[in-house]
Amino acid sequence: MRPTHRWVAALGLSVGLVASAFAQQYPTKPITMIVPFAAGGPTDTVARSLGAAMTKTLGQSIVVENVGGAGGTVGATRAKNAQADGYTVFLHHIGMSTAPSLYRKLQFNPMTDFETVGLVVDVPMTLIARSDFPAANFTEFLKYVRENKAKMNLANAGVGSASHLCGLLFMSAIETDLTTVPFNGTAPAMNALLGKQVDFMCDQTTNTTGQIAANAVKVYGVTSKARVGTLPNVATLQEQGLKNFEVGVWHGLYAPKGTPKAVLDRLNAALLAAAKDPDFTKRMADLGATVYPAAQMTPAAHAAHLKGQIELWAPIIQKAGAYAD
Ligand code: ASP
């Protein structure tokens, strides 16, 4: 070996040692978990519960940073541009797979700008309306919406959010265009619904279960294929005549592209441990969410799911004809 080669090899060795020492010590300070929607909403609820569970394994707190706006794309862009050192992770949902079809100019590529850590939970949505909505059931609800379409306000969390996707599919299923009102997340949208400033919306059970139980909103259906265990009396939209209507809000944990493999392994191990944490699993079950099985909580399964979902939604969104810049 010539001296220069020996020097390069030694340098490579020491870089490797530094990297592995870094990974062994990781994390030595709090980790930021970016949530691309407002605090207090459904994604935020999953993130805070997950963060608390992962903290138990990682020994450092996970601090949620809410970066709402443009249906989750502002937060995703922030996460993409964060340092790939393991101190920023990103929790996002199905919106990661619909944004590429919805936005003509997207600042990130979901497939190439992120590392996938693993799938987290799948959350059904509910179709809910203000508490004084004048309809006793879904049939009356549809009739009222159609007859009053000019004055209906359908809330969502911006183009690219799950509530937007669900609303889009709903309008397309009932062949009725309505005025949509975007918020930074469905937490503020829920406040507007409770205040009767908007008429209805789709939102995850992680945000609506409590409001439904308290009769603070009216519920007209769930978006899952089968009924939700925690809401046994609420019929599915399919059951009530909306053929093939199904939206499951899957969530995944990401890190910026280039995050060291050893760090990703630590994060994945903490995610797997969270899936067995009784506080996390109970909270998710109480809110109607299903934690993914361990086999799908892997970077590879998450990446494959993301790719499949991007391909699945592209033609459906194209057909519905909704675009944003
Ligand atoms: N996840 C919600 C949605 O997509 C927004 C939120 O979490 O606030 O509509």
py3Dmol code that shows the C-alpha trace and the ligand (Angstrom):
import py3Dmol

protein = """\
ATOM      1  CA  MET A   1       0.000   0.000   0.000  1.00  0.00           C
ATOM      2  CA  ARG A   2       1.435   3.400  -0.952  1.00  0.00           C
ATOM      3  CA  PRO A   3       1.568   5.999   1.845  1.00  0.00           C
ATOM      4  CA  THR A   4      -1.272   8.042   0.360  1.00  0.00           C
ATOM      5  CA  HIS A   5      -3.474   4.935   0.199  1.00  0.00           C
ATOM      6  CA  ARG A   6      -2.630   4.081   3.801  1.00  0.00           C
ATOM      7  CA  TRP A   7      -3.500   7.623   4.786  1.00  0.00           C
ATOM      8  CA  VAL A   8      -6.826   7.489   2.908  1.00  0.00           C
ATOM      9  CA  ALA A   9      -7.620   4.084   4.420  1.00  0.00           C
ATOM     10  CA  ALA A  10      -6.830   5.375   7.923  1.00  0.00           C
ATOM     11  CA  LEU A  11      -8.964   8.414   7.319  1.00  0.00           C
ATOM     12  CA  GLY A  12     -11.829   6.193   6.126  1.00  0.00           C
ATOM     13  CA  LEU A  13     -11.425   4.034   9.217  1.00  0.00           C
ATOM     14  CA  SER A  14     -11.522   6.990  11.568  1.00  0.00           C
ATOM     15  CA  VAL A  15     -14.527   8.525   9.786  1.00  0.00           C
ATOM     16  CA  GLY A  16     -16.248   5.149  10.189  1.00  0.00           C
ATOM     17  CA  LEU A  17     -15.335   5.037  13.870  1.00  0.00           C
ATOM     18  CA  VAL A  18     -16.607   8.565  14.454  1.00  0.00           C
ATOM     19  CA  ALA A  19     -19.856   7.694  12.654  1.00  0.00           C
ATOM     20  CA  SER A  20     -20.371   4.548  14.667  1.00  0.00           C
ATOM     21  CA  ALA A  21     -19.484   6.280  17.935  1.00  0.00           C
ATOM     22  CA  PHE A  22     -22.001   8.973  16.983  1.00  0.00           C
ATOM     23  CA  ALA A  23     -24.662   6.360  16.303  1.00  0.00           C
ATOM     24  CA  GLN A  24     -23.897   4.533  19.548  1.00  0.00           C
ATOM     25  CA  GLN A  25     -24.294   7.703  21.561  1.00  0.00           C
ATOM     26  CA  TYR A  26     -27.290   8.929  19.581  1.00  0.00           C
ATOM     27  CA  PRO A  27     -29.410  10.607  20.743  1.00  0.00           C
ATOM     28  CA  THR A  28     -27.614  12.989  23.080  1.00  0.00           C
ATOM     29  CA  LYS A  29     -30.186  15.797  22.874  1.00  0.00           C
ATOM     30  CA  PRO A  30     -33.936  16.183  22.190  1.00  0.00           C
ATOM     31  CA  ILE A  31     -35.277  15.207  18.788  1.00  0.00           C
ATOM     32  CA  THR A  32     -37.693  17.407  16.862  1.00  0.00           C
ATOM     33  CA  MET A  33     -40.652  15.657  15.284  1.00  0.00           C
ATOM     34  CA  ILE A  34     -42.163  17.834  12.567  1.00  0.00           C
ATOM     35  CA  VAL A  35     -45.933  17.522  12.174  1.00  0.00           C
ATOM     36  CA  PRO A  36     -47.209  19.266   9.052  1.00  0.00           C
ATOM     37  CA  PHE A  37     -50.498  20.371  10.637  1.00  0.00           C
ATOM     38  CA  ALA A  38     -51.708  22.495  13.559  1.00  0.00           C
ATOM     39  CA  ALA A  39     -51.335  21.468  17.208  1.00  0.00           C
ATOM     40  CA  GLY A  40     -54.259  19.634  18.749  1.00  0.00           C
ATOM     41  CA  GLY A  41     -55.338  17.935  15.516  1.00  0.00           C
ATOM     42  CA  PRO A  42     -55.357  14.260  14.526  1.00  0.00           C
ATOM     43  CA  THR A  43     -51.815  14.005  13.172  1.00  0.00           C
ATOM     44  CA  ASP A  44     -50.517  15.956  16.140  1.00  0.00           C
ATOM     45  CA  THR A  45     -52.338  13.577  18.496  1.00  0.00           C
ATOM     46  CA  VAL A  46     -50.630  10.552  16.910  1.00  0.00           C
ATOM     47  CA  ALA A  47     -47.265  12.333  16.931  1.00  0.00           C
ATOM     48  CA  ARG A  48     -47.372  13.330  20.591  1.00  0.00           C
ATOM     49  CA  SER A  49     -48.430   9.883  21.717  1.00  0.00           C
ATOM     50  CA  LEU A  50     -45.816   8.209  19.517  1.00  0.00           C
ATOM     51  CA  GLY A  51     -43.137  10.668  20.630  1.00  0.00           C
ATOM     52  CA  ALA A  52     -43.843   9.950  24.297  1.00  0.00           C
ATOM     53  CA  ALA A  53     -43.531   6.199  23.676  1.00  0.00           C
ATOM     54  CA  MET A  54     -40.328   6.474  21.584  1.00  0.00           C
ATOM     55  CA  THR A  55     -38.780   8.672  24.259  1.00  0.00           C
ATOM     56  CA  LYS A  56     -38.889   5.716  26.633  1.00  0.00           C
ATOM     57  CA  THR A  57     -36.501   3.805  24.336  1.00  0.00           C
ATOM     58  CA  LEU A  58     -34.365   6.685  23.110  1.00  0.00           C
ATOM     59  CA  GLY A  59     -33.889   8.338  26.499  1.00  0.00           C
ATOM     60  CA  GLN A  60     -34.333  11.797  25.018  1.00  0.00           C
ATOM     61  CA  SER A  61     -37.502  13.784  24.595  1.00  0.00           C
ATOM     62  CA  ILE A  62     -39.177  14.116  21.256  1.00  0.00           C
ATOM     63  CA  VAL A  63     -40.452  17.630  20.797  1.00  0.00           C
ATOM     64  CA  VAL A  64     -43.289  18.096  18.323  1.00  0.00           C
ATOM     65  CA  GLU A  65     -42.998  21.094  16.033  1.00  0.00           C
ATOM     66  CA  ASN A  66     -46.202  21.956  14.207  1.00  0.00           C
ATOM     67  CA  VAL A  67     -45.473  23.336  10.747  1.00  0.00           C
ATOM     68  CA  GLY A  68     -48.901  23.665   9.154  1.00  0.00           C
ATOM     69  CA  GLY A  69     -49.864  25.077   5.792  1.00  0.00           C
ATOM     70  CA  ALA A  70     -50.678  24.041   2.232  1.00  0.00           C
ATOM     71  CA  GLY A  71     -52.100  20.664   3.174  1.00  0.00           C
ATOM     72  CA  GLY A  72     -48.941  19.411   4.844  1.00  0.00           C
ATOM     73  CA  THR A  73     -46.535  20.412   2.079  1.00  0.00           C
ATOM     74  CA  VAL A  74     -44.965  23.293   4.022  1.00  0.00           C
ATOM     75  CA  GLY A  75     -44.021  20.937   6.853  1.00  0.00           C
ATOM     76  CA  ALA A  76     -42.753  18.302   4.440  1.00  0.00           C
ATOM     77  CA  THR A  77     -40.513  20.857   2.758  1.00  0.00           C
ATOM     78  CA  ARG A  78     -39.176  21.938   6.132  1.00  0.00           C
ATOM     79  CA  ALA A  79     -38.441  18.304   7.028  1.00  0.00           C
ATOM     80  CA  LYS A  80     -36.707  17.698   3.709  1.00  0.00           C
ATOM     81  CA  ASN A  81     -34.387  20.661   4.298  1.00  0.00           C
ATOM     82  CA  ALA A  82     -33.565  19.786   7.910  1.00  0.00           C
ATOM     83  CA  GLN A  83     -30.127  18.422   8.899  1.00  0.00           C
ATOM     84  CA  ALA A  84     -29.970  14.692   8.235  1.00  0.00           C
ATOM     85  CA  ASP A  85     -28.456  13.970  11.648  1.00  0.00           C
ATOM     86  CA  GLY A  86     -31.287  12.137  13.366  1.00  0.00           C
ATOM     87  CA  TYR A  87     -32.384  15.166  15.348  1.00  0.00           C
ATOM     88  CA  THR A  88     -35.258  15.897  12.998  1.00  0.00           C
ATOM     89  CA  VAL A  89     -37.883  13.313  12.146  1.00  0.00           C
ATOM     90  CA  PHE A  90     -41.171  13.830  10.363  1.00  0.00           C
ATOM     91  CA  LEU A  91     -44.562  12.262  10.875  1.00  0.00           C
ATOM     92  CA  HIS A  92     -46.904  12.484   7.913  1.00  0.00           C
ATOM     93  CA  HIS A  93     -49.869  10.604   6.587  1.00  0.00           C
ATOM     94  CA  ILE A  94     -51.514   9.612   3.307  1.00  0.00           C
ATOM     95  CA  GLY A  95     -50.930  13.197   2.126  1.00  0.00           C
ATOM     96  CA  MET A  96     -47.341  12.210   1.368  1.00  0.00           C
ATOM     97  CA  SER A  97     -48.709  10.050  -1.447  1.00  0.00           C
ATOM     98  CA  THR A  98     -51.383  12.400  -2.778  1.00  0.00           C
ATOM     99  CA  ALA A  99     -49.374  15.648  -2.854  1.00  0.00           C
ATOM    100  CA  PRO A 100     -47.358  14.677  -5.982  1.00  0.00           C
ATOM    101  CA  SER A 101     -50.614  14.332  -7.942  1.00  0.00           C
ATOM    102  CA  LEU A 102     -52.244  17.413  -6.475  1.00  0.00           C
ATOM    103  CA  TYR A 103     -49.443  19.956  -6.790  1.00  0.00           C
ATOM    104  CA  ARG A 104     -47.972  21.095 -10.082  1.00  0.00           C
ATOM    105  CA  LYS A 105     -44.973  22.533  -8.266  1.00  0.00           C
ATOM    106  CA  LEU A 106     -43.963  20.535  -5.249  1.00  0.00           C
ATOM    107  CA  GLN A 107     -40.800  21.438  -3.347  1.00  0.00           C
ATOM    108  CA  PHE A 108     -40.043  17.831  -2.397  1.00  0.00           C
ATOM    109  CA  ASN A 109     -40.108  14.337  -3.810  1.00  0.00           C
ATOM    110  CA  PRO A 110     -41.642  11.935  -1.278  1.00  0.00           C
ATOM    111  CA  MET A 111     -39.722   8.987  -2.685  1.00  0.00           C
ATOM    112  CA  THR A 112     -36.246  10.489  -2.962  1.00  0.00           C
ATOM    113  CA  ASP A 113     -35.996  13.289  -0.383  1.00  0.00           C
ATOM    114  CA  PHE A 114     -36.701  11.197   2.718  1.00  0.00           C
ATOM    115  CA  GLU A 115     -35.654   8.062   4.523  1.00  0.00           C
ATOM    116  CA  THR A 116     -38.584   5.902   5.528  1.00  0.00           C
ATOM    117  CA  VAL A 117     -38.417   4.689   9.134  1.00  0.00           C
ATOM    118  CA  GLY A 118     -41.608   2.632   9.211  1.00  0.00           C
ATOM    119  CA  LEU A 119     -45.394   2.685   8.990  1.00  0.00           C
ATOM    120  CA  VAL A 120     -47.099   3.747  12.228  1.00  0.00           C
ATOM    121  CA  VAL A 121     -50.912   3.669  12.332  1.00  0.00           C
ATOM    122  CA  ASP A 122     -53.906   3.550  10.049  1.00  0.00           C
ATOM    123  CA  VAL A 123     -56.757   5.869  11.011  1.00  0.00           C
ATOM    124  CA  PRO A 124     -60.287   5.908   9.606  1.00  0.00           C
ATOM    125  CA  MET A 125     -62.121   9.140   8.898  1.00  0.00           C
ATOM    126  CA  THR A 126     -65.578  10.247   9.877  1.00  0.00           C
ATOM    127  CA  LEU A 127     -67.983  12.491   8.015  1.00  0.00           C
ATOM    128  CA  ILE A 128     -69.082  15.012  10.632  1.00  0.00           C
ATOM    129  CA  ALA A 129     -71.251  18.124  10.617  1.00  0.00           C
ATOM    130  CA  ARG A 130     -72.071  21.019  12.924  1.00  0.00           C
ATOM    131  CA  SER A 131     -74.261  19.940  15.811  1.00  0.00           C
ATOM    132  CA  ASP A 132     -77.339  21.758  14.454  1.00  0.00           C
ATOM    133  CA  PHE A 133     -77.066  20.335  10.939  1.00  0.00           C
ATOM    134  CA  PRO A 134     -80.687  19.703   9.894  1.00  0.00           C
ATOM    135  CA  ALA A 135     -80.388  16.023   8.934  1.00  0.00           C
ATOM    136  CA  ALA A 136     -81.204  12.992  11.081  1.00  0.00           C
ATOM    137  CA  ASN A 137     -79.376  10.480   8.870  1.00  0.00           C
ATOM    138  CA  PHE A 138     -77.098  10.170   5.865  1.00  0.00           C
ATOM    139  CA  THR A 139     -79.955  10.179   3.327  1.00  0.00           C
ATOM    140  CA  GLU A 140     -81.301  13.433   4.727  1.00  0.00           C
ATOM    141  CA  PHE A 141     -77.751  14.772   4.926  1.00  0.00           C
ATOM    142  CA  LEU A 142     -77.163  14.124   1.224  1.00  0.00           C
ATOM    143  CA  LYS A 143     -80.499  15.633   0.266  1.00  0.00           C
ATOM    144  CA  TYR A 144     -79.802  18.764   2.305  1.00  0.00           C
ATOM    145  CA  VAL A 145     -76.269  19.148   0.950  1.00  0.00           C
ATOM    146  CA  ARG A 146     -77.482  18.828  -2.637  1.00  0.00           C
ATOM    147  CA  GLU A 147     -80.406  21.202  -2.191  1.00  0.00           C
ATOM    148  CA  ASN A 148     -78.283  23.767  -0.390  1.00  0.00           C
ATOM    149  CA  LYS A 149     -75.022  23.300  -2.248  1.00  0.00           C
ATOM    150  CA  ALA A 150     -74.598  27.009  -2.952  1.00  0.00           C
ATOM    151  CA  LYS A 151     -74.355  27.811   0.739  1.00  0.00           C
ATOM    152  CA  MET A 152     -72.523  24.725   2.037  1.00  0.00           C
ATOM    153  CA  ASN A 153     -69.005  25.186   3.430  1.00  0.00           C
ATOM    154  CA  LEU A 154     -66.852  22.066   3.522  1.00  0.00           C
ATOM    155  CA  ALA A 155     -63.811  22.478   5.780  1.00  0.00           C
ATOM    156  CA  ASN A 156     -60.451  20.819   5.233  1.00  0.00           C
ATOM    157  CA  ALA A 157     -56.788  21.120   6.172  1.00  0.00           C
ATOM    158  CA  GLY A 158     -55.688  22.376   2.743  1.00  0.00           C
ATOM    159  CA  VAL A 159     -54.954  20.733  -0.592  1.00  0.00           C
ATOM    160  CA  GLY A 160     -52.999  17.575   0.140  1.00  0.00           C
ATOM    161  CA  SER A 161     -54.510  16.846   3.540  1.00  0.00           C
ATOM    162  CA  ALA A 162     -56.543  13.753   4.265  1.00  0.00           C
ATOM    163  CA  SER A 163     -59.627  15.862   4.882  1.00  0.00           C
ATOM    164  CA  HIS A 164     -59.141  17.435   1.468  1.00  0.00           C
ATOM    165  CA  LEU A 165     -58.793  14.045  -0.217  1.00  0.00           C
ATOM    166  CA  CYS A 166     -61.873  12.705   1.537  1.00  0.00           C
ATOM    167  CA  GLY A 167     -63.887  15.825   0.651  1.00  0.00           C
ATOM    168  CA  LEU A 168     -62.748  15.593  -2.945  1.00  0.00           C
ATOM    169  CA  LEU A 169     -63.840  11.966  -3.197  1.00  0.00           C
ATOM    170  CA  PHE A 170     -67.113  12.806  -1.485  1.00  0.00           C
ATOM    171  CA  MET A 171     -67.944  15.634  -3.895  1.00  0.00           C
ATOM    172  CA  SER A 172     -67.042  13.418  -6.804  1.00  0.00           C
ATOM    173  CA  ALA A 173     -69.155  10.505  -5.438  1.00  0.00           C
ATOM    174  CA  ILE A 174     -72.238  12.689  -5.012  1.00  0.00           C
ATOM    175  CA  GLU A 175     -71.463  14.661  -8.200  1.00  0.00           C
ATOM    176  CA  THR A 176     -71.813  17.977  -6.399  1.00  0.00           C
ATOM    177  CA  ASP A 177     -69.249  20.765  -6.185  1.00  0.00           C
ATOM    178  CA  LEU A 178     -69.112  22.642  -2.920  1.00  0.00           C
ATOM    179  CA  THR A 179     -67.183  25.560  -1.496  1.00  0.00           C
ATOM    180  CA  THR A 180     -64.206  24.299   0.479  1.00  0.00           C
ATOM    181  CA  VAL A 181     -62.602  26.222   3.324  1.00  0.00           C
ATOM    182  CA  PRO A 182     -58.950  25.376   4.080  1.00  0.00           C
ATOM    183  CA  PHE A 183     -57.374  25.586   7.525  1.00  0.00           C
ATOM    184  CA  ASN A 184     -53.850  24.876   8.803  1.00  0.00           C
ATOM    185  CA  GLY A 185     -55.049  21.597  10.197  1.00  0.00           C
ATOM    186  CA  THR A 186     -58.292  20.059  11.312  1.00  0.00           C
ATOM    187  CA  ALA A 187     -57.839  21.329  14.885  1.00  0.00           C
ATOM    188  CA  PRO A 188     -58.740  24.881  13.769  1.00  0.00           C
ATOM    189  CA  ALA A 189     -61.271  23.412  11.308  1.00  0.00           C
ATOM    190  CA  MET A 190     -62.908  21.569  14.204  1.00  0.00           C
ATOM    191  CA  ASN A 191     -63.099  24.828  16.166  1.00  0.00           C
ATOM    192  CA  ALA A 192     -64.858  26.431  13.212  1.00  0.00           C
ATOM    193  CA  LEU A 193     -67.258  23.468  13.048  1.00  0.00           C
ATOM    194  CA  LEU A 194     -67.964  23.680  16.768  1.00  0.00           C
ATOM    195  CA  GLY A 195     -68.551  27.407  16.315  1.00  0.00           C
ATOM    196  CA  LYS A 196     -70.870  26.602  13.363  1.00  0.00           C
ATOM    197  CA  GLN A 197     -68.850  28.771  11.002  1.00  0.00           C
ATOM    198  CA  VAL A 198     -68.517  25.830   8.590  1.00  0.00           C
ATOM    199  CA  ASP A 199     -71.027  23.063   7.846  1.00  0.00           C
ATOM    200  CA  PHE A 200     -69.172  19.788   7.671  1.00  0.00           C
ATOM    201  CA  MET A 201     -65.883  17.983   7.064  1.00  0.00           C
ATOM    202  CA  CYS A 202     -64.143  14.638   6.989  1.00  0.00           C
ATOM    203  CA  ASP A 203     -61.683  14.135   9.795  1.00  0.00           C
ATOM    204  CA  GLN A 204     -59.736  11.329  11.392  1.00  0.00           C
ATOM    205  CA  THR A 205     -61.171   9.504  14.393  1.00  0.00           C
ATOM    206  CA  THR A 206     -58.049  10.634  16.276  1.00  0.00           C
ATOM    207  CA  ASN A 207     -59.683  14.074  16.280  1.00  0.00           C
ATOM    208  CA  THR A 208     -63.379  13.291  16.202  1.00  0.00           C
ATOM    209  CA  THR A 209     -63.969  10.426  18.650  1.00  0.00           C
ATOM    210  CA  GLY A 210     -64.299  12.720  21.680  1.00  0.00           C
ATOM    211  CA  GLN A 211     -66.457  15.284  19.883  1.00  0.00           C
ATOM    212  CA  ILE A 212     -68.797  12.546  18.621  1.00  0.00           C
ATOM    213  CA  ALA A 213     -69.079  11.024  22.104  1.00  0.00           C
ATOM    214  CA  ALA A 214     -69.883  14.454  23.543  1.00  0.00           C
ATOM    215  CA  ASN A 215     -72.514  15.071  20.831  1.00  0.00           C
ATOM    216  CA  ALA A 216     -70.628  18.229  19.956  1.00  0.00           C
ATOM    217  CA  VAL A 217     -70.844  17.272  16.268  1.00  0.00           C
ATOM    218  CA  LYS A 218     -73.151  15.064  14.189  1.00  0.00           C
ATOM    219  CA  VAL A 219     -71.655  12.014  12.498  1.00  0.00           C
ATOM    220  CA  TYR A 220     -72.994  10.585   9.221  1.00  0.00           C
ATOM    221  CA  GLY A 221     -70.548   7.834   8.355  1.00  0.00           C
ATOM    222  CA  VAL A 222     -67.065   6.355   8.524  1.00  0.00           C
ATOM    223  CA  THR A 223     -64.730   6.085   5.552  1.00  0.00           C
ATOM    224  CA  SER A 224     -63.323   2.636   6.324  1.00  0.00           C
ATOM    225  CA  LYS A 225     -64.474  -0.511   4.557  1.00  0.00           C
ATOM    226  CA  ALA A 226     -65.727  -2.028   7.806  1.00  0.00           C
ATOM    227  CA  ARG A 227     -67.255  -0.247  10.772  1.00  0.00           C
ATOM    228  CA  VAL A 228     -64.905   1.122  13.415  1.00  0.00           C
ATOM    229  CA  GLY A 229     -64.894  -0.820  16.704  1.00  0.00           C
ATOM    230  CA  THR A 230     -65.039   2.333  18.800  1.00  0.00           C
ATOM    231  CA  LEU A 231     -67.983   3.721  16.779  1.00  0.00           C
ATOM    232  CA  PRO A 232     -70.110   0.589  16.268  1.00  0.00           C
ATOM    233  CA  ASN A 233     -73.315   2.521  15.567  1.00  0.00           C
ATOM    234  CA  VAL A 234     -71.854   4.600  12.772  1.00  0.00           C
ATOM    235  CA  ALA A 235     -72.395   3.012   9.363  1.00  0.00           C
ATOM    236  CA  THR A 236     -69.727   3.085   6.677  1.00  0.00           C
ATOM    237  CA  LEU A 237     -70.249   5.373   3.706  1.00  0.00           C
ATOM    238  CA  GLN A 238     -70.123   2.273   1.498  1.00  0.00           C
ATOM    239  CA  GLU A 239     -72.961   0.696   3.465  1.00  0.00           C
ATOM    240  CA  GLN A 240     -74.937   3.867   2.928  1.00  0.00           C
ATOM    241  CA  GLY A 241     -74.605   3.776  -0.817  1.00  0.00           C
ATOM    242  CA  LEU A 242     -71.295   5.470  -1.722  1.00  0.00           C
ATOM    243  CA  LYS A 243     -69.844   2.606  -3.731  1.00  0.00           C
ATOM    244  CA  ASN A 244     -66.152   1.876  -3.182  1.00  0.00           C
ATOM    245  CA  PHE A 245     -65.760   4.910  -0.941  1.00  0.00           C
ATOM    246  CA  GLU A 246     -62.779   4.143   1.240  1.00  0.00           C
ATOM    247  CA  VAL A 247     -60.108   6.332   2.809  1.00  0.00           C
ATOM    248  CA  GLY A 248     -57.692   5.002   5.407  1.00  0.00           C
ATOM    249  CA  VAL A 249     -55.271   7.574   6.726  1.00  0.00           C
ATOM    250  CA  TRP A 250     -52.009   5.693   7.010  1.00  0.00           C
ATOM    251  CA  HIS A 251     -49.168   7.412   8.832  1.00  0.00           C
ATOM    252  CA  GLY A 252     -45.445   6.931   8.400  1.00  0.00           C
ATOM    253  CA  LEU A 253     -42.320   8.165  10.158  1.00  0.00           C
ATOM    254  CA  TYR A 254     -39.592   9.750   8.007  1.00  0.00           C
ATOM    255  CA  ALA A 255     -36.183  11.335   8.361  1.00  0.00           C
ATOM    256  CA  PRO A 256     -34.405  13.639   5.906  1.00  0.00           C
ATOM    257  CA  LYS A 257     -32.531  11.841   3.120  1.00  0.00           C
ATOM    258  CA  GLY A 258     -28.991  10.945   4.166  1.00  0.00           C
ATOM    259  CA  THR A 259     -29.732  10.325   7.841  1.00  0.00           C
ATOM    260  CA  PRO A 260     -27.102   7.723   8.889  1.00  0.00           C
ATOM    261  CA  LYS A 261     -28.233   4.109   8.686  1.00  0.00           C
ATOM    262  CA  ALA A 262     -27.263   3.411  12.305  1.00  0.00           C
ATOM    263  CA  VAL A 263     -29.440   6.313  13.440  1.00  0.00           C
ATOM    264  CA  LEU A 264     -32.346   5.075  11.321  1.00  0.00           C
ATOM    265  CA  ASP A 265     -31.932   1.670  12.955  1.00  0.00           C
ATOM    266  CA  ARG A 266     -32.195   3.267  16.399  1.00  0.00           C
ATOM    267  CA  LEU A 267     -35.303   5.185  15.364  1.00  0.00           C
ATOM    268  CA  ASN A 268     -36.852   2.061  13.898  1.00  0.00           C
ATOM    269  CA  ALA A 269     -36.132   0.093  17.084  1.00  0.00           C
ATOM    270  CA  ALA A 270     -37.810   2.867  19.111  1.00  0.00           C
ATOM    271  CA  LEU A 271     -40.793   2.779  16.748  1.00  0.00           C
ATOM    272  CA  LEU A 272     -41.107  -1.000  17.124  1.00  0.00           C
ATOM    273  CA  ALA A 273     -40.923  -0.646  20.890  1.00  0.00           C
ATOM    274  CA  ALA A 274     -43.627   2.048  20.778  1.00  0.00           C
ATOM    275  CA  ALA A 275     -45.901  -0.415  18.991  1.00  0.00           C
ATOM    276  CA  LYS A 276     -45.719  -2.579  22.105  1.00  0.00           C
ATOM    277  CA  ASP A 277     -46.032   0.282  24.563  1.00  0.00           C
ATOM    278  CA  PRO A 278     -49.361  -0.055  26.424  1.00  0.00           C
ATOM    279  CA  ASP A 279     -49.881   3.710  26.748  1.00  0.00           C
ATOM    280  CA  PHE A 280     -49.451   4.231  23.003  1.00  0.00           C
ATOM    281  CA  THR A 281     -51.456   1.195  21.885  1.00  0.00           C
ATOM    282  CA  LYS A 282     -54.321   1.933  24.268  1.00  0.00           C
ATOM    283  CA  ARG A 283     -54.507   5.567  23.240  1.00  0.00           C
ATOM    284  CA  MET A 284     -54.544   4.610  19.567  1.00  0.00           C
ATOM    285  CA  ALA A 285     -57.169   1.895  20.104  1.00  0.00           C
ATOM    286  CA  ASP A 286     -59.376   4.279  22.101  1.00  0.00           C
ATOM    287  CA  LEU A 287     -59.243   6.699  19.197  1.00  0.00           C
ATOM    288  CA  GLY A 288     -60.120   4.080  16.560  1.00  0.00           C
ATOM    289  CA  ALA A 289     -56.592   3.865  15.099  1.00  0.00           C
ATOM    290  CA  THR A 290     -54.875   0.587  14.192  1.00  0.00           C
ATOM    291  CA  VAL A 291     -51.170   0.245  14.908  1.00  0.00           C
ATOM    292  CA  TYR A 292     -49.336  -1.440  12.003  1.00  0.00           C
ATOM    293  CA  PRO A 293     -47.926  -4.918  12.602  1.00  0.00           C
ATOM    294  CA  ALA A 294     -44.156  -5.085  13.152  1.00  0.00           C
ATOM    295  CA  ALA A 295     -43.594  -6.550   9.670  1.00  0.00           C
ATOM    296  CA  GLN A 296     -44.830  -3.292   8.148  1.00  0.00           C
ATOM    297  CA  MET A 297     -42.933  -1.072  10.528  1.00  0.00           C
ATOM    298  CA  THR A 298     -39.785  -1.402   8.482  1.00  0.00           C
ATOM    299  CA  PRO A 299     -38.153   1.156   6.179  1.00  0.00           C
ATOM    300  CA  ALA A 300     -38.598  -1.186   3.181  1.00  0.00           C
ATOM    301  CA  ALA A 301     -42.271  -1.935   3.824  1.00  0.00           C
ATOM    302  CA  HIS A 302     -42.919   1.774   4.390  1.00  0.00           C
ATOM    303  CA  ALA A 303     -41.164   2.744   1.144  1.00  0.00           C
ATOM    304  CA  ALA A 304     -43.076   0.082  -0.804  1.00  0.00           C
ATOM    305  CA  HIS A 305     -46.373   1.261   0.679  1.00  0.00           C
ATOM    306  CA  LEU A 306     -45.601   4.884  -0.158  1.00  0.00           C
ATOM    307  CA  LYS A 307     -44.789   3.976  -3.766  1.00  0.00           C
ATOM    308  CA  GLY A 308     -47.956   1.878  -4.091  1.00  0.00           C
ATOM    309  CA  GLN A 309     -50.086   4.681  -2.670  1.00  0.00           C
ATOM    310  CA  ILE A 310     -48.594   7.314  -4.991  1.00  0.00           C
ATOM    311  CA  GLU A 311     -49.488   5.032  -7.913  1.00  0.00           C
ATOM    312  CA  LEU A 312     -52.935   4.267  -6.525  1.00  0.00           C
ATOM    313  CA  TRP A 313     -54.040   7.856  -5.972  1.00  0.00           C
ATOM    314  CA  ALA A 314     -52.587   9.468  -9.104  1.00  0.00           C
ATOM    315  CA  PRO A 315     -55.337   8.347 -11.551  1.00  0.00           C
ATOM    316  CA  ILE A 316     -58.120   8.894  -8.988  1.00  0.00           C
ATOM    317  CA  ILE A 317     -56.985  12.466  -8.296  1.00  0.00           C
ATOM    318  CA  GLN A 318     -56.484  13.107 -11.999  1.00  0.00           C
ATOM    319  CA  LYS A 319     -60.061  11.999 -12.617  1.00  0.00           C
ATOM    320  CA  ALA A 320     -61.349  14.257  -9.861  1.00  0.00           C
ATOM    321  CA  GLY A 321     -59.389  17.062 -11.560  1.00  0.00           C
ATOM    322  CA  ALA A 322     -58.031  18.918  -8.558  1.00  0.00           C
ATOM    323  CA  TYR A 323     -54.736  20.784  -8.805  1.00  0.00           C
ATOM    324  CA  ALA A 324     -52.899  23.423  -6.868  1.00  0.00           C
ATOM    325  CA  ASP A 325     -49.731  25.365  -7.644  1.00  0.00           C
TER     326      ASP A 325
END
"""
ligand_1 = """\
9
LIG
N -54.567 15.144 9.326
C -55.539 16.160 9.115
C -55.995 16.148 7.701
O -55.275 15.677 6.874
C -55.024 17.477 9.443
C -54.469 17.570 10.801
O -53.798 16.677 11.273
O -54.729 18.605 11.407
O -57.015 16.663 7.386
"""
view = py3Dmol.view(width=600, height=400)
view.addModel(protein, "pdb")
view.setStyle({"model": 0}, {"cartoon": {"style": "trace"}})
view.addModel(ligand_1, "xyz")
view.setStyle({"model": 1}, {"stick": {}})
view.zoomTo()
view.show()
